[in-house]
Amino acid sequence: MKVILGQQYFRVKPHDTSVIAGRTAELHCHVGNRAGLVQWSKDGFIMGYEPDLPGYDRYEMRVDHTKSAYNLLVHDARLDDEAEYQCQVGPGKNDKPIRSVARLTVLVPPKYLSINDLPNGGEIEVREAEKVVLQCQALSSKPATILKWYRKNIELMPEASRTTVRREGEKLYSTLSSITLYPKGDTSGSTYTCEALHPALEKPLKTTVCVGVLYRIKEKQRRVIKLLWSEGVKRMEIHQRILSQYGKSSVPSLQLRSLSLRSDFRLFRQLKEALRDSRFDSVRDVWDTMQK
């Protein structure tokens, strides 16, 4: 920095600054050999010489005469505070005016993160090999949020997902990322996590869902269960016979048993109704009825 002897100059110039929405931003301006008056402008509009900056309720010019510091503070930062700010030092008797510019950027973290609009820890049930799309959305952030996917805490390759970014108004963005699954029985109970990365977050946001797979009850197994039921065989014995004759794939896995039942699944179909139904039936329905 070239300084002309005796002339006023910037000992500390304001520099481009980022602030998280709701916090306080501070733009520094220290003047050496000050001869003129100091004030700040916002996008070319003069804010005045008074420290409390009348008309700007959340702004103040914090003056420290011992350091010849005239720092601008922006409290409770908002998107409309984004602007070009200029520290201006007026002319003195033998001094020319000087100016220094900095830009303030406001960061907004995502307001909402979810997979298929479910709460964290939610459950999704699908039929075996049926297509299911998991969509993660991070809403109303600036800049756009980066999303990553994990299956059982193992990160999926980026090409496994499809990501789009939408504009919200003039400055906010929403990020949507989706993965497509065709789950099989042995993957039932797998957890899928969406992780949101953003410069306004101290640590990433995460939300997780559990995907359970409904098994097909084969017609032969259906007839056997129906016959045993009609003969009055107890539920646990029916379970043991089906297990021994048709194998573990005919009864719910431990993963399915570990799923917590949400309120909207409390009223399960009774076994006789399930057996008469030719559609896919959840083995968990049969198992839970057997346990009653």
N, C-alpha and C positions, 0 to 999 in steps of 0.2 A: 504493500500500500504506500503510495507516494504522498507525503505530507509536506505542504509548504509551511515553513517556519512561521509560527504565530497564527496561522489560519485555522479555523474550526474544521474538524474532521470527525469521522465515525470511528470510535475505538471499537465498538461492537455494532455490527450491522444486523438488522433483522434478516432471518433466513426462512425459507419455505418450511412450513410447519404443518403437521397433521395432529388432529385432536379427535378423541372419541366423543361422539355425541353425548351431551350431558355433563361433560367435564370442562375444565378451564384451560384455555389456550393462552400462552404468553409469547408475545413477540418482543424481542429485545432491541433496544436502541440506546447506545451509550455514545455520548458526544465529547470529544476532546476540544479544549480551547473554545468552548461554546461562547458565541457572541450574540446569536440571534435567538428568537423564541422557537420552542419546539411544539409541534402538533402532529397529529396523525390524520390520514385520509383513508377512506374506504371506497374503492372503485372510483376514485377521483373526487369524492365528496368530502369536504373538509369537516372534521369532527370537533374542532375547537381546541383552545389552549388550556381549558380548565381540567384538572385531574378527574373530576367526576363525569366529564363529557355529557353535558345536558342533552337530552333527547335520545341517549343510548343507555337504556336502563341496565343492561348487563355488561356494559363496557366501562373500563376505567384506565386512566393513564397513571401508572404507579411511578411516582417521582422520588428519586433518591439523589439529593443534591451533592452528597459526599462522593458519589460515583458518577455524577452527571448522567444518571440513568433515567430514561423516559420510556419505560416498558408499557406496552399495551396489553391489557388482560381482557379476555372475552370469556365471561362466565356462562355456564350452562349452554355450551356450544350447540348450535342448531345448523341445519342445512343452509338456511339463508345467511349464515355468517360466512359462508365461503366467499372469498373475494380477494382482490389484490389490495394489500395495505401498504401505505407509504409513510415512512417517518420523514418529516420535513423540518429542516432547521432554517429559519429565516435569515436574512442578511444582517450583518453587523456593520459597524462603522467602516471597517476596512475588510469585511469578509463577504464573500459571495454565498448565496443560499446553497444548501446541499440537500440531496434526496437519496433515499434508499428504499427499495421495494422488496416485499416478500408476499408469498401467497399462502393463505390459510385453507387447508383441506379438512373437511369433517368426515370422519369414518362412522358408519352406522352398522352395528352387528345385525345378523339376521334375527328377526322378531320371533320366528316360528320355525321349527324343524320337525318333520314327521314323515313316516312311511305310510302311504295309503290312508292318511288322515287318522291313523291309530295312535293312541298314547304310547309312550315308551313302555316296552314289555308286552305290547299287544300280541294277539294270536290270530293267525290266518289258517283256515282249514281248507284243503283242496283235495279233489279226487286224484288218485294215483295217475301220473303221466299227464294230468290236465294242465294246460297252459295257465300260468299265473304271472302277472306283471307287478313287480314291486316298484313303486315310484316314491322317491324321496324329494321333498321340496323344502328349500330354505327361502323364506320370504323377506322382502323389503330390506335389503342390505345395500351398503355402498362401501367399497366396490362389490362386484358380484362374489358370492360365496363359492368356494371350491368344495366339491363333494367327493367322498371316497366310499367304497363299499367293502364290507368284510363279511365273510361267511365263517362262523365259528372262530372269530377273532383273527382270521387269516385274510389279508387284503386281496381283493380280486383284481385282476388285470384291468387297466383302464378301458381296454377294448371290449370288455364284458358289459359295459354300461353305455347308455346313450344319454348325453347331457345337452340341455338347451338352457339359454339365458334369455329372460324376458325383461324388457324395460317397464318400470312402474313410474309413471310421471316423467319428470325431467332428470331426476338424479338417482333414483332407487332401482334395484335389480332383484329379480327372483330367479333362483337356479333350480332346475328340475333335472333329476337324474333317475333313470329307470333301468332295471335288469329284468330279463325274462327267464322264467324257470319252468321246467317240466319235471317236478319232483317225483321220485320213486319212493317206494315203501321204506327202503333202508336209510333214506335221508330224513325221515319224519323226525320232527323235534329240532331240526337245524335252526340256528339263529342267524339272522341277517342284520347287520348294523350299518347305518349310514352315519358318516362322520363329516362334520362341517368345519372347514378351516377358513379363518377370516382374521385380518390384521387387527380388528377391534376386539377380538376374543383373547383372553389370557390363556385359555386352554380350549381345545376343540369341543364342540357340542357333539353329542352322540344320541342316537335313538335306535332301538332294537325291536324287531318283531320275531316271533317264533312261527315257523311253518310246519303244521301237522298234516300228515297224509292219511286220507281215508281209504281203507282197503276194500276190495270187492269180495263179497262173500260168494264163493262159488256155489252153483246150484246143488251140487252133490252134498256139500257141507250144509247147505240150507235144509235139505231134506233130512239129513241125519239129526241136526239140531231140533228140527220140528218134531221128529219121531220121538227123540229122547224126552223132549219137553212134554209131549202128550202122554208119555208113560210115567210121568211124575218124577223123572230123574232130577236130582238136585242140581242146582246151577253150577256148583264147584266141580261136580263130577262130570257134567257136560263139558266144562272147560278143559278138564284133564283129558277126556276122551278125544276131543277135537285136537288138542295139542299133540297127543301121542300118535294119532292117526294121520294128521295132515301137516304137522310141523309148526314151527314158530310163526310162519307167515300168516297162519290162520287166526292168531290171537294178537292182541295189541302189544307192541313193543314197550320196553321200559320207557323209551322216550315219550311215547304217547301217554303212558301212565303218569309221567312227571309233569305233563301240561296242567297248569291250573285251569279250572273251569270257570269261564266268565259267566256273568249273570244271565246272558242271553242264551246260554246252553244248559241252563238248570233243568228245564223240562224236556228230558230226553224221551224219544219214542219208546214205548214198551216193546218187549221182545217179540210178542206175537204180531204186532203191527209191523215191526221191522222185517219179520220173516215173510209176511205177505207182500211186502213191497219189492217189486222186481228191479228197482233202481239200485244204484250204489248205496251201500249202507256202511256206516262207520263201525268197525269192529269195536271201537271204544263204546259205542252205544250198547252192543251186546254184552261186553265185559262189565260195564257199570250196572246193567240190569242183573247180571248173574251175581254181582256182589251184594245186592240188596237183601 
